[in-house]
């Protein structure tokens, strides 16, 4: 199924990730991981702020307007934007990675405001299963390892009632999405099972979003598609974007009925995808739900 993808920002991000719609600001935020940048787009225009280390995933903080919790290279940070184009970053917790050369990757809050984020070895070609998934409950608590043995943990999402957690591994040797039962009182996943085997489908599973119907939207990296799966794991539809590597999606807009999609700008000849690294908007005919705030 094709979609009329509208270019929102020709951002040319190396790896555009973690889009989050701010309902209060009516603005879209996202990150460029290798660019070490936090981006913001609204009707007023496009702005960006530079960080001191790679910024991989963000979630809104509930204790201050315009503030975020973020998974970066060395740990989990609290960040706020400054008027001079920089980000003020305060490390909430350091993380001892399983191996050198790692960073955080995909992450978001559960429905109760706990921050979840995965780590990966930046040398994806090594295929090392050193990726971990951490949970941080509050700003003054340490993150704890909840899941291990991943290469590239990705696609983290929670059902509307918060009782199902989704997680993928986007490495070419895995390409699997799992579902877990999720204890909302303790923040504990259990009963891991295969939700979707992406190997026979176009694209590797990357970043994801949940809509108001409980369906799971995930970017098909390398295929230029965004897939929608029902809660039963059935492929419902696939929408096209004009780049090969869509990275993550998020619902936004005044009615939360626009699906924003960030993307990756690889090296090499881009004559067939000059808009790679841009942010796109799709009209999927369904609505999303607001992202929870950390510590709420």
Secondary structure, DSSP 8 states (H G I E B T S, - for coil): -----EEEE----SBEEEEEEETTTTEEEEEETTTTEEEEEETTEEEEEE-SS---EEEEBSSSTTEEEEE-SSEEEEEEE-TTSBEEEEEEEE---SSSSEEEEEEEE-TTS-EEEEEEES-GGG----EEEEEE-STTS--EEEEEEESBEEEEEE-TTS-EEEEEE-STTT-EEEEEEEETTTTEEEEEEEEEE-TTSSSEEEEEEEBTTS-EEEEEETTTEEEEE-TTS-EEEEEE-SSS-EEEEEEESTTS-EEEEEEB--SS--TT-TTTT-EEEE--SS-B-----BT-
